[in-house]
């Protein structure tokens, strides 16, 4: 029986496709890119850094916002998970120009711009709801964690319930 083998991972190859060629024209990252580029970040309250700061040059606020909007829409909340996605996700590489901020930078961005970030995501949600892309029926998610305390003896299953009903009917 022949198997599909693929290519040898040690074989050198030259990939000539650009990141833009690898992303479909109707991919959601293109909408995120257009949305964030249309925003005036200073007006929304995002902190902008001037060129007078010493040390490493900062990441553009728009790129970090795109990263967080991508995480918001794809249910990636952790700054460490976003850091990993920056290194392996082609869509995200296209969206943020292949930058790889660390988790401290990512979480620091949210801490510094919490209110502006909240307002921006709220506007995005309303925009997507207005376009009919999301239904808006789920308003909030409760983060309550409840630990179940049940033994096998006390657990009621459908088959066990059917047996009890049949036993009661016989009586």
Secondary structure, DSSP 4 states (H G I P E B T S, - for coil): --------TTS-------HHHHS-TT-HHHHHHHHHHTS-HHHHT-----TT--SSPPPPHHHHHHHHHHHHHTT---HHHHHHHHHH-HHHHHHTTT----HHHHHHHHHHTHHHHHHHHHHHHHHHHHTTSS-----------------TTT---HHHHHHHHHHHHH-
